[in-house]
Amino acid sequence: MSAPTTQRSNVSEREARQVAEAAREQNWRKPSFAKELFLGRFRLDLIHPHPLPDAESVRRGETFLAELRAFCETEIDSARIEREARIPDEVVAGLKRLGALGMKIDTKYGGLGLSQLYYNKALALVGSVSPAVGALLSAHQSIGVPQPLKIFGTQEQKDAFLPRCATTAISAFLLTEPDVGSDPARLATMAVPEGDSYVLDGVKLWTTNGVVADLLVVMARVPKSEGHPGGITAFVVEADAEGITVENRNAFMGLRGIENGVTRFHRVRVPAANRIGPEGAGLKIALTTLNTGRLSLPAMCAGAGKWCLKIARQWAAEREQWGKPVALHEAVGSKISFIAATTFALEAVVDLASQMADEDRNDIRIEAALAKLYGSEMAWLMADELVQIRGGRGYETAESLGARGERAVPAEQMLRDLRINRIFEGSTEIMHLLIAREAVDAHLSVAGDLIDPDKSLQDKARAGAGAGVFYAKWLPKLVAGPGQLPSSYAEFKHGIDLSGHLRFVERHARKLARATFYGMSRWQGRMETKQGFLGRVVDIGAELFAMSAACVRAERLRREGEHGREAYQLADAFCRQARVRVDELFGRLWHNTDGVDRKVVKGVLGGAYEWLEEGVLDPSGDGAWIADATPGASERVNARRPYGG
């Protein structure tokens, strides 16, 4: 007898898109460097001179970093966490004493009040010792209870929960369900109003920190009724409330110390006072929280790059082949150059976006999303190259290396730990679509009705007139710009010339905008189905953003007299490498295999190639592809394990 299959909600593609669109921040009240970049306008003035932190935030941040570094060096045994697949209680207790749970929480609530810049530096530091500990702290503060309450919470909620989160209470964020990932329109967990409370029923999957959490942010659907507009809504829920069962602690290929589980809610009563924002605002709250929350992940990716560079440098100088260090062989040297240059650029992206978030002068929703996308992809490539540089030792576990008398370098663990970054907090594919939607926002604002099948002829005519005015002004500006003038950006020429790279960015930003416009003109309403094209558009924008950040950071370091010459060298190397990737991506915009790939996929799904699967055995176990998540009482033992409990 086969296992039961989850009952799936029937939501059309259009309905799902409408839910996602309604959750988007519709307006642009502040300037955005990345938004302008996708429109073909290279607004260097928005990021140069590089924004700087104030003296007090630097003092506070550096003081904490010194304390955190000492703690990490003496109290965190990363090999033990990997071996036991748990973060020891005493490590968490020590982090609480340090105030690490409250890094981003205001001092008036008992937190440290660190800036986004120094919060990310702290995560990069602790994540380099143990990515599992970094994930614990990040999930708690970047997407857990503190961040949504900081932006959307009432004063009463802040007073009640933030002091706990700053000192003792670990929080988790619960959105994903067994049959609901990046399509929240199909969310099945319900929150039914009942008097002055809501009653929660449902199952949540992949709840990072959920196994050990004291407080939960839960996304649930409120049914529409009299006095209740309904919709997906956010709640703060006590993790030990009656009716909550952690049914399973999940295990993964990497991040073995994270406490990630399956949580079931059965008739869980939540006071209405614990609702964050109005009913129906849950997805908007989640997306707004992630605008800056996403920066924690690329921060840890930058930290991973730094570690990869350190190991690559030390190993490639020590290991000799054919009479010289392997670093001096071009095949290996090019990998080391890639790691060094990319680490410099990734840190530049994270620091720039973080400081922009602190200043709050710019809208950084696209910059943060690009940082997450770019950081997760490039960190994975850097770790993969490190494993290749280390050869067989890169594939061997640190424990095995140590057992036979060699340095216990966890390169293969780093590769495993980094792999998840391309999936959680928005997979690479979803990030492509999310950023692409923001990138074409200006076009849809003026011409969206033209491609909307539900709009009347009168609406389309009106949209056509408005679009004509917009494009008559916009398109001519894409023909020429400062990127064609040899004297442009001359302030970036100091021994090594970075001005040419910025001219490249300016020219290719205009080229990208022209390509996007051509794509919209060609496919119109079908543009959203051209995910290959949109993904390449976004990847080009990410490279151009990273090039800009790298050059601006190099100039800042030169002005400060801190490794200026070396920074220029790294920025130059990165930009040269990025330009090769940009040219390749532009070529693939129009010359690719997207069409034939679609035909092959239809053949695969239709069974036309099943014969190709013959000759192997499938070692997979029995069971449903998606576990049953029917609401009801739990039949499992509660696996919840609060720290110190």
C-alpha positions in Angstrom: 0.0 0.0 0.0 1.5 3.3 -1.0 1.9 6.2 1.4 -0.8 8.9 1.3 -0.3 11.9 -0.8 -0.8 15.5 0.4 -4.0 17.0 -0.7 -3.0 19.9 -3.0 -4.7 23.2 -3.3 -5.8 24.0 -6.8 -4.3 27.4 -7.6 -3.9 28.6 -11.2 -0.7 30.2 -12.5 -2.5 33.5 -12.8 -3.8 33.4 -9.2 -0.3 32.5 -7.9 1.2 35.4 -9.8 -1.4 37.8 -8.4 -0.6 36.7 -4.9 3.1 37.3 -5.5 2.5 40.6 -7.2 0.3 41.8 -4.3 3.1 41.1 -1.9 5.6 43.2 -3.8 6.6 46.6 -2.7 4.9 48.6 -5.5 6.6 51.9 -5.2 10.1 53.2 -5.5 10.3 56.1 -2.9 14.1 56.1 -2.9 16.8 55.8 -5.6 18.2 52.4 -6.5 21.6 51.9 -8.1 20.7 48.5 -9.4 17.3 49.5 -10.7 18.9 52.3 -12.6 21.5 49.9 -13.9 18.9 47.6 -15.4 17.3 50.7 -17.1 20.6 51.5 -18.8 21.5 54.3 -16.4 24.9 53.9 -14.7 24.4 56.1 -11.6 27.9 55.9 -10.2 27.0 58.9 -7.9 24.7 56.7 -5.9 27.6 54.5 -4.7 30.7 56.7 -5.1 32.4 57.9 -3.0 31.8 54.7 -1.1 29.5 55.4 1.9 31.2 55.1 5.3 30.0 54.1 8.7 30.0 56.6 11.5 32.6 56.5 14.3 30.3 55.2 17.0 29.0 52.2 14.9 32.7 51.4 14.1 33.7 51.5 17.7 30.8 49.4 18.8 31.2 46.9 16.0 35.0 46.5 16.4 34.6 46.0 20.1 32.1 43.2 19.6 34.1 41.6 16.7 37.2 41.3 19.0 35.1 39.6 21.7 33.5 37.3 19.2 36.8 36.4 17.6 38.2 35.4 21.0 35.1 33.3 21.7 35.2 31.6 18.3 38.9 30.7 18.7 38.5 29.2 22.2 34.9 28.0 22.6 33.7 26.7 19.2 35.0 23.3 18.1 33.9 23.1 14.5 35.1 19.5 14.1 32.9 18.4 17.1 29.9 20.2 15.6 30.4 18.4 12.3 31.0 15.0 14.1 28.1 15.2 16.5 25.8 17.1 14.1 24.8 19.4 17.0 25.9 22.8 18.4 26.7 22.1 22.0 24.5 23.8 24.6 27.5 25.5 26.2 28.4 27.2 22.9 24.9 28.6 22.6 25.0 29.7 26.3 28.3 31.5 25.5 26.8 33.2 22.5 23.9 34.4 24.7 26.4 35.8 27.3 28.2 37.7 24.5 25.0 39.3 23.3 25.2 37.6 19.9 21.5 36.9 19.9 20.9 40.6 19.9 23.4 41.9 17.4 20.8 43.7 15.4 18.4 44.5 18.2 18.4 48.1 19.5 20.2 48.7 22.8 16.9 50.0 24.4 15.7 46.4 24.2 18.9 44.9 25.6 20.5 44.3 22.2 23.9 45.4 20.9 22.5 47.7 18.2 25.1 46.8 15.6 24.9 48.2 12.2 24.1 46.0 9.2 27.7 46.3 8.2 29.1 45.0 11.4 26.3 42.4 11.9 27.4 40.9 8.5 31.1 41.1 9.5 30.2 39.1 12.7 28.3 36.5 10.7 31.2 36.1 8.2 33.6 35.6 11.2 31.5 33.1 13.1 30.4 31.4 9.8 34.0 30.8 8.9 34.5 28.7 12.1 31.1 26.9 11.9 28.6 27.6 9.2 26.0 25.9 11.4 26.5 28.5 14.1 26.3 31.2 11.5 23.0 29.8 10.3 21.7 29.7 13.8 22.4 33.4 14.4 21.3 34.4 11.0 18.0 32.6 11.0 17.3 34.0 14.4 18.0 37.7 13.6 17.7 38.1 9.8 14.4 36.4 9.2 13.2 35.3 12.7 11.2 37.4 15.2 13.5 40.4 15.7 13.5 41.7 12.1 9.8 41.7 11.2 9.0 43.2 14.6 11.6 45.9 14.1 9.8 47.0 10.9 6.2 46.1 11.5 5.7 45.3 15.1 3.6 47.4 17.6 5.3 49.0 20.5 3.7 46.4 22.8 5.1 43.6 20.7 8.6 45.1 20.7 8.5 45.5 24.5 7.3 41.9 25.0 9.5 40.0 22.6 12.6 41.9 21.6 14.3 41.8 25.1 13.8 38.1 25.1 15.2 37.7 21.6 18.2 39.8 22.5 19.2 37.7 25.5 17.7 34.2 25.7 15.0 33.4 23.2 16.0 31.8 19.9 13.5 32.4 17.1 12.7 30.7 13.8 10.7 31.6 10.6 8.1 29.2 9.4 6.8 29.7 5.8 7.6 26.6 3.7 5.3 23.6 3.8 5.7 20.1 2.4 3.9 21.0 -0.8 4.5 24.8 -0.8 7.9 26.3 -1.5 8.3 29.4 -3.6 4.5 29.5 -4.5 2.9 30.9 -1.3 -0.5 31.2 -3.0 -1.0 27.5 -2.1 -0.2 28.0 1.6 -2.3 25.4 3.5 -1.7 26.3 7.2 -4.8 28.0 8.5 -5.3 30.6 11.2 -9.0 30.7 12.0 -10.3 33.6 14.1 -11.9 32.5 17.4 -12.8 35.3 19.8 -9.7 37.3 20.7 -7.4 34.6 19.3 -6.6 32.7 16.2 -6.4 28.9 16.0 -3.6 27.5 13.9 -3.6 24.2 12.0 -1.1 22.9 9.5 2.4 21.6 8.9 5.6 23.5 8.3 8.8 22.1 6.7 12.5 23.1 6.8 12.1 25.2 9.9 15.7 26.3 10.5 16.0 26.8 14.3 12.6 25.3 14.6 13.8 22.3 16.7 15.3 24.5 19.4 13.4 27.7 19.0 11.6 29.5 21.8 9.6 31.9 19.5 8.3 31.4 16.0 7.2 33.7 13.2 4.5 31.6 11.5 2.8 32.4 8.1 -0.7 31.1 8.0 -3.8 31.8 5.9 -6.7 33.5 7.6 -10.1 32.7 5.9 -12.1 35.7 4.8 -15.2 36.3 7.0 -17.2 39.2 8.5 -14.7 41.6 10.1 -11.8 39.6 8.8 -10.3 40.6 5.4 -8.2 37.3 5.5 -5.2 36.4 3.6 -1.7 35.2 4.4 -0.8 36.6 7.8 2.2 36.7 10.1 2.1 35.6 13.8 4.5 35.4 16.7 4.0 32.1 18.3 5.4 30.6 21.5 7.2 27.4 20.5 6.1 25.5 23.6 2.4 26.3 23.1 0.0 23.4 23.4 -0.6 21.7 20.1 2.8 22.3 18.6 4.9 19.2 17.8 8.3 19.1 16.2 7.8 15.8 14.3 11.3 15.4 12.8 14.8 16.9 13.0 15.9 16.9 9.4 19.4 15.9 8.3 21.3 17.3 5.3 24.5 16.8 3.3 25.9 19.9 4.9 25.3 22.3 7.8 25.0 19.2 10.0 24.7 21.2 13.2 21.6 23.2 12.2 18.4 22.5 14.0 16.0 22.2 11.1 12.7 20.3 11.4 9.1 19.6 10.6 6.6 21.4 12.8 2.9 20.5 13.2 0.3 22.8 14.5 -2.9 21.3 15.9 -5.5 23.6 17.4 -2.8 26.0 18.5 -4.3 29.1 20.1 -2.5 32.4 19.4 -3.6 35.7 20.9 -4.7 38.3 18.3 -2.2 40.6 20.0 0.6 38.4 18.5 -0.4 39.1 14.9 2.2 41.1 13.1 0.6 43.8 11.0 -2.9 43.5 9.5 -4.4 40.3 8.1 -3.2 39.6 4.6 0.1 41.4 5.0 2.2 38.3 5.8 3.9 37.9 2.4 4.7 41.6 2.2 6.2 41.4 5.7 8.3 38.4 4.7 9.6 40.0 1.5 10.3 43.3 3.2 12.2 41.5 6.0 14.3 39.7 3.4 15.2 43.0 1.7 18.1 43.4 4.2 17.8 39.9 5.8 19.2 38.4 2.6 22.5 40.2 3.1 23.5 37.8 5.9 23.9 34.9 3.5 26.3 36.6 1.0 28.2 37.9 4.1 28.9 34.3 5.1 29.7 33.5 1.5 32.4 36.3 1.5 33.8 34.8 4.7 33.9 31.4 3.0 35.8 33.0 0.1 38.4 34.4 2.5 38.9 30.9 4.0 39.2 29.3 0.6 41.9 31.9 -0.4 43.9 31.3 2.8 43.9 27.5 2.3 44.6 27.8 -1.5 47.5 30.2 -0.8 49.1 28.0 1.9 48.6 24.7 0.1 49.6 25.8 -3.4 52.9 27.3 -2.0 53.6 24.1 -0.1 52.7 21.5 -2.7 55.2 21.0 -5.5 54.8 19.3 -8.8 57.4 19.1 -11.6 60.0 21.1 -9.8 57.9 24.1 -8.6 54.9 25.0 -6.4 51.6 24.1 -8.0 50.5 27.7 -7.7 53.1 28.6 -10.4 51.5 26.2 -12.9 49.0 28.2 -14.9 46.1 25.6 -14.6 46.2 26.0 -10.8 47.2 29.6 -10.7 44.2 30.7 -12.7 42.0 29.1 -10.0 43.8 30.9 -7.2 43.4 34.2 -9.1 39.7 33.6 -9.5 39.3 32.9 -5.8 41.3 36.0 -4.8 39.6 38.4 -7.2 36.1 37.0 -6.5 36.5 37.2 -2.8 37.5 40.8 -3.1 34.5 41.6 -5.3 32.0 39.7 -3.1 33.1 41.5 0.0 32.8 44.7 -1.9 29.2 43.9 -2.8 28.3 42.9 0.7 30.0 45.9 2.4 28.5 48.4 -0.1 25.0 47.0 0.2 25.2 46.8 4.0 26.4 50.4 4.3 23.7 51.5 2.0 21.1 49.6 4.2 22.5 51.4 7.2 22.2 54.9 5.6 18.7 54.1 4.4 19.1 56.7 1.6 18.6 54.1 -1.2 16.2 51.3 -1.9 18.4 48.2 -1.9 15.8 45.5 -2.6 17.5 44.6 -5.9 21.1 45.1 -4.5 20.4 42.7 -1.6 18.8 40.2 -3.9 21.7 40.4 -6.4 24.2 40.0 -3.5 22.4 36.8 -2.4 22.2 35.4 -5.9 25.8 36.3 -6.8 27.3 35.4 -3.4 25.8 32.0 -3.3 26.8 31.1 -6.8 30.3 32.4 -6.7 31.1 31.0 -3.2 30.1 27.5 -4.5 32.4 27.9 -7.4 35.3 29.1 -5.2 34.9 26.1 -2.8 34.7 23.7 -5.8 37.9 25.2 -7.2 39.6 24.8 -3.7 38.7 21.1 -3.6 40.2 20.8 -7.1 43.4 22.6 -6.1 43.7 20.3 -3.1 43.1 17.2 -5.3 42.5 14.0 -3.4 43.0 15.8 -0.1 40.2 18.1 -1.1 37.8 15.2 -1.4 39.0 13.6 1.8 37.4 14.5 5.1 39.2 16.6 7.7 38.8 13.8 10.2 40.5 11.3 7.9 43.3 13.7 7.0 44.0 14.3 10.7 43.9 10.6 11.5 46.8 10.0 9.1 48.9 12.8 10.4 48.0 15.7 8.0 46.4 19.0 8.5 42.7 18.5 9.0 41.5 20.9 6.3 37.7 20.7 5.9 37.5 21.6 2.2 34.9 19.0 1.3 32.8 20.1 4.3 33.0 23.7 3.0 31.7 22.5 -0.4 28.8 20.7 1.3 28.0 23.5 3.6 27.9 26.1 0.9 25.6 24.1 -1.5 22.4 25.0 0.4 23.0 28.7 -0.2 21.9 28.3 -3.8 18.6 27.0 -2.6 17.4 28.6 0.7 16.1 32.1 1.2 15.2 32.0 -2.5 16.7 29.5 -4.9 18.9 30.8 -7.7 16.0 30.2 -10.1 13.5 32.1 -8.0 16.0 34.9 -7.4 16.4 35.2 -11.2 12.6 35.7 -11.5 12.3 38.0 -8.5 15.1 40.3 -9.7 13.9 40.2 -13.3 10.4 41.3 -12.1 12.0 44.3 -10.4 14.3 45.0 -13.4 11.4 45.2 -15.8 9.1 47.1 -13.4 9.5 50.4 -15.2 8.4 48.7 -18.5 5.4 47.1 -16.9 4.4 50.3 -15.2 4.0 52.1 -18.6 3.2 49.2 -20.9 1.8 46.4 -18.7 -1.7 46.9 -19.8 -0.7 46.4 -23.4 0.3 42.8 -22.7 -2.4 42.0 -20.1 -5.1 39.8 -21.8 -7.7 40.9 -19.3 -7.5 44.6 -20.1 -10.0 46.3 -22.4 -9.1 47.9 -25.8 -9.6 51.3 -24.2 -7.1 50.4 -21.4 -4.6 49.1 -24.0 -5.0 52.3 -26.1 -4.3 54.4 -23.0 -1.3 52.3 -22.1 0.0 52.5 -25.7 -0.1 56.3 -25.6 1.7 56.4 -22.2 4.3 53.9 -23.4 5.0 55.9 -26.5 5.8 59.0 -24.5 8.1 57.0 -22.1 10.0 55.2 -24.8 10.3 58.3 -26.9 12.3 59.8 -24.1 14.1 56.7 -22.8 15.3 54.8 -25.9 17.4 57.7 -27.4 19.4 57.8 -24.1 20.5 54.3 -24.6 22.4 55.1 -27.8 25.4 57.0 -26.3 26.9 57.7 -22.9 30.0 58.5 -21.0 31.2 54.9 -21.5 32.2 55.9 -25.0 34.4 58.8 -23.8 38.1 57.8 -23.1 38.3 60.4 -20.4 35.3 59.2 -18.3 35.9 58.1 -14.7 39.4 59.3 -14.8 39.5 59.4 -10.9 39.8 55.6 -11.1 43.1 55.7 -12.8 46.1 55.3 -10.4 48.9 53.2 -11.9 46.4 50.5 -12.7 43.5 51.9 -14.8 40.0 50.9 -13.5 38.3 53.6 -15.5 38.0 51.4 -18.6 36.1 48.8 -16.5 33.6 51.4 -15.4 33.2 52.6 -19.0 32.5 48.9 -19.9 29.8 48.8 -17.2 28.2 52.0 -18.5 28.1 50.8 -22.1 26.9 47.4 -21.2 24.2 48.7 -18.9 22.7 50.5 -21.9 23.2 47.4 -24.0 21.4 45.3 -21.4 18.5 47.8 -21.3 18.2 47.6 -25.1 18.2 43.8 -25.0 15.5 43.8 -22.3 13.3 46.2 -24.3 13.8 44.1 -27.4 12.8 41.0 -25.5 9.6 42.6 -24.2 8.8 43.9 -27.7 9.4 40.4 -29.2 7.6 38.2 -26.6 5.3 40.7 -24.9 3.0 38.7 -22.6 5.1 35.6 -23.0 8.2 37.3 -21.6 7.6 35.9 -18.2 7.9 32.3 -19.6 11.3 33.1 -21.1 13.1 32.2 -17.8 16.4 31.4 -19.6 16.5 34.9 -21.2 15.5 36.6 -17.9 18.0 34.6 -15.9 20.8 35.8 -18.2 19.6 39.4 -18.0 19.9 39.2 -14.3 23.3 37.5 -14.3 24.6 40.3 -16.5 23.3 42.8 -14.1 24.9 41.0 -11.2 28.3 41.0 -12.9 28.0 44.7 -13.7 26.9 45.5 -10.1 29.9 43.5 -8.7 32.3 45.2 -11.1 31.0 48.6 -9.9 31.3 47.7 -6.2 34.8 46.3 -6.7 36.1 49.5 -8.4 34.5 51.7 -5.8 35.9 49.7 -3.0 39.4 49.7 -4.5 39.3 53.5 -4.8 38.1 53.8 -1.2 41.0 51.7 0.0 43.4 53.7 -2.1 42.2 57.0 -0.6 42.4 55.5 2.9 45.9 54.4 2.2 45.1 50.8 3.2 46.3 48.2 0.6 45.3 50.6 -2.2 47.7 49.2 -4.8 46.8 45.6 -4.0 43.1 46.5 -4.1 43.4 48.0 -7.5 45.1 44.9 -8.7 42.4 42.6 -7.4 39.6 44.9 -8.8 41.3 44.9 -12.2 41.7 41.1 -12.2 38.0 40.6 -11.1 36.7 43.1 -13.7 38.7 41.4 -16.5 37.3 38.0 -15.5 33.8 39.4 -15.2 34.0 41.0 -18.6 34.6 37.6 -20.2 31.5 36.2 -18.4 29.4 39.3 -19.4 30.3 38.9 -23.1 29.5 35.2 -23.0 26.1 35.9 -21.3 25.2 38.5 -23.9 26.0 36.0 -26.6 23.7 33.5 -25.0 20.8 35.9 -24.8 20.0 35.2 -28.4 22.1 32.1 -29.2 21.2 29.3 -26.8 19.4 25.9 -26.6 16.3 27.1 -24.8 14.0 26.0 -27.6 15.4 22.5 -28.0 15.6 22.2 -24.2 11.8 22.7 -24.0 11.2 20.0 -26.6 13.4 17.5 -24.8 11.7 18.3 -21.5 8.3 17.5 -23.0 9.7 14.3 -24.3 11.1 13.4 -20.9 7.8 14.1 -19.1 5.9 12.3 -21.8 8.0 9.1 -21.4 9.6 9.3 -24.8 13.0 8.6 -23.3 12.3 6.1 -20.6 14.4 3.6 -22.5 17.4 5.7 -21.7 16.9 4.9 -18.0 17.3 1.1 -18.5 20.4 -0.6 -17.1 20.4 0.9 -13.6 18.7 0.2 -10.3 17.1 2.9 -8.1 18.3 2.6 -4.5 15.6 5.1 -3.3 13.3 4.0 -0.5 9.5 3.7 -0.7 7.2 6.5 0.2 5.4 9.5 -1.2 7.3 12.1 -3.1 5.7 14.7 -0.8 4.8 13.7 2.7 1.2 13.9 3.9 0.5 17.2 5.6 -3.2 16.8 6.4 -4.1 18.9 9.4 -4.7 17.0 12.6 -3.2 15.9 15.9 0.4 14.6 15.8 1.1 10.9 16.2 4.9 11.4 16.8 7.0 12.1 19.8 7.9 15.8 20.1 11.5 16.2 19.0 11.8 19.8 20.2 15.0 20.3 22.2 15.4 23.9 23.5 19.0 24.8 24.4 19.7 24.3 28.1 16.3 22.6 28.5 
